[in-house]
Amino acid sequence: MPGRIRRSVQQALDGTPEVAYAAGDGHHLAIGPGEALTSQWIAAGLELPDLAAMRRYRVQRIQQKLQEMDYGGIVLFDPLNVRYATDSTNMQLWVMHNGARYAFVSAAGHVIIWDYENTEFLSGHSEVVDEVRPAIGSTFFLGGNRYEEKAMRWSAEMIEVIEEHCGAGARIAVDQCHRIGYQELAKAGIEVGEGGEVMELAREIKSVDEIKAMRCAAHACQTTMGEMRDAMQPGMTEREVWAMLHAGNIARAGEWIETQILSSGPRTNPWMQEASARVLENGDILAYDTDLVGAYGMMIDISRTWVVGDKRPTAHQQTLFDMAHDMIDGNAQLLTPGRTFRELTFDSYVPPREKYRHYSVIYHGVGQCDEYPAIYMPWSWDEWGHDGVLQPGMVLTSESYIGSRDGGEGVKLEDQYLVTDNGPELLTDFPIGLV
C-alpha cells in the first residue's frame, strides 16, 4: 500500500539505545513481576511460567482453531485477544474503546501487530511477533471528520495483508471491527466469520505454563485479600476497603480490575452493587468479587464474604453462608472431564428460586478474563443455555450468591478450579469463613 512500511520488530526500533532498551530488557513484560515477588512465589512452592513457551502455545492454539474452522487468518481488535496472540500490551483499557491497536494471525502462524503511533517498539520482547506496523486509528475521536478516509486506508492495508497471507477471496475471522472495514472486506470478496468464537475456543484449554502463571497470580491476589481482611474495620468506607484490592493488585504485578463489586450490610442484597461511600458498621456483612486481571495478565476471580468488626455472625448470616458454601463446594465436584454443560446446569445444587436471589451463572470459564463457557441457572436454559463438554485444561469458577427474598443481607462466594483427568483441582485456596 502506498505510504505504508512493512517492518520486522527490530526494524521498528529507531536505532537509539533507549528505544532498544525499552523494546527489550526495559519492557515491563520482559522485566516481569520482579525478584521480590518471584522469590515469594518460589518460597511458596510455585513454579514460574516459561513465557516463551506460553507465547508459542497460544499462537499454536489460534492456528489450530483457524485450521479446524477453515479460516485463512484472523483480525483482532479486542486487547485481550491481541495480548493472547502477541503477549504484547499497550494501554489495555484505553484501546478497548479506541481502535488504535490491532493484530493479524494467519493460519500458518504469521503474526502482525499494528500499534499506536511511536510505540511500535512495545512488541520488541515478543519472539512470536513477525511484523510490527503503525496503526491507523479510525474512530471519530482519532480521525474526526476524516474517520471514513482513515477507515478506508485501514481496509486497503488489511485487504493487502489478507491477500498476501491467505489468498484472494479468503475466508477470515474478525473479533470486532468498524462498519467500513466490514463493508470493504466484503467488497473485496473476503468472507468474514466470527472471530470471538475462534478466540474463546482457542483460549479455553490452558497450557501448563498458563496454569503456572495463574497460580502465581492467585498467590498475589490472595496475599492482598489477607491484607484487606486484616485492615477492614468499622468506620471505613466500602471504597476504602476496595482501594486496598486495587493497590495490592498493582503492587503485585497485576493490571486492572474489571468491576467494583463490593458492598456491605443492607447493600449486599440484592447483589451487583458497586463500592460506595457507605461506612462499615460493626457486625455488617461485607461481600466482594475480585474480578481482577493479575500477574502475567491472568484473571483471578474469587468472592468472599466477611463479618466486619468483632461481632459473631448472626444466625441468619451463618445460614446464608452455609448455603452459599455448600453450593460452590458441592457444585465444584461436578467439574470433571466429559461432563456436558447441560449436565452442569441441571445437576448442580441451587437453593429454591422462589425464596432466594441468585447470581446469573453457576459456573464460568476464566483465563485472561471471564471466558467461555457461561453455565446459567436451570431456569434460564431455554433462553441462554448452550451445550458443550468439559475438557482437561479448562479453568472454571464455581459461583454462588444467596440473598433472601424476605430481606436482610446476602452472601457471595466463588473459587477457581482447573479441570484435570483426576477431577477438579482448586486453584484459589484463600480460607472460606465469615470470620
C-alpha positions, 0 to 999 in steps of 0.5 A: 500500500502506498505510504505504508512500511512493512517492518520486522520488530527490530526494524521498528526500533529507531536505532537509539539505545533507549528505544532498544532498551525499552523494546527489550530488557526495559519492557515491563513484560520482559522485566516481569513481576520482579525478584521480590515477588518471584522469590515469594512465589518460589518460597511458596512452592510455585513454579514460574511460567516459561513465557516463551513457551506460553507465547508459542502455545497460544499462537499454536492454539489460534492456528489450530482453531483457524485450521479446524474452522477453515479460516485463512487468518484472523483480525483482532481488535479486542486487547485481550485477544491481541495480548493472547496472540502477541503477549504484547500490551499497550494501554489495555483499557484505553484501546478497548474503546479506541481502535488504535491497536490491532493484530493479524494471525494467519493460519500458518502462524504469521503474526502482525501487530499494528500499534499506536503511533511511536510505540511500535517498539512495545512488541520488541520482547515478543519472539512470536511477533513477525511484523510490527506496523503503525496503526491507523486509528479510525474512530471519530475521536482519532480521525474526526471528520476524516474517520471514513478516509482513515477507515478506508486506508485501514481496509486497503492495508488489511485487504493487502495483508489478507491477500498476501497471507491467505489468498484472494477471496479468503475466508477470515475471522474478525473479533470486532471491527468498524462498519467500513472495514466490514463493508470493504472486506466484503467488497473485496470478496473476503468472507468474514466469520466470527472471530470471538468464537475462534478466540474463546475456543482457542483460549479455553484449554490452558497450557501448563505454563498458563496454569503456572502463571495463574497460580502465581497470580492467585498467590498475589491476589490472595496475599492482598485479600489477607491484607484487606481482611486484616485492615477492614474495620468499622468506620471505613468506607466500602471504597476504602476497603476496595482501594486496598484490592486495587493497590495490592493488585498493582503492587503485585504485578497485576493490571486492572480490575474489571468491576467494583463489586463490593458492598456491605450490610443492607447493600449486599442484597440484592447483589451487583452493587458497586463500592460506595461511600457507605461506612462499615458498621460493626457486625455488617456483612461485607461481600466482594468479587475480585474480578481482577486481571493479575500477574502475567495478565491472568484473571483471578476471580474469587468472592468472599464474604466477611463479618466486619468488626468483632461481632459473631455472625448472626444466625441468619448470616451463618445460614446464608453462608452455609448455603452459599458454601455448600453450593460452590463446594458441592457444585465444584465436584461436578467439574470433571472431564466429559461432563456436558454443560447441560449436565452442569446446569441441571445437576448442580445444587441451587437453593429454591428460586422462589425464596432466594436471589441468585447470581446469573451463572453457576459456573464460568470459564476464566483465563485472561478474563471471564471466558467461555463457557457461561453455565446459567441457572436451570431456569434460564436454559431455554433462553441462554443455555448452550451445550458443550463438554468439559475438557482437561485444561479448562479453568472454571469458577464455581459461583454462588450468591444467596440473598433472601427474598424476605430481606436482610443481607446476602452472601457471595462466594466463588473459587477457581478450579482447573479441570484435570483427568483426576477431577477438579483441582482448586486453584484459589485456596484463600480460607472460606469463613465469615470470620 
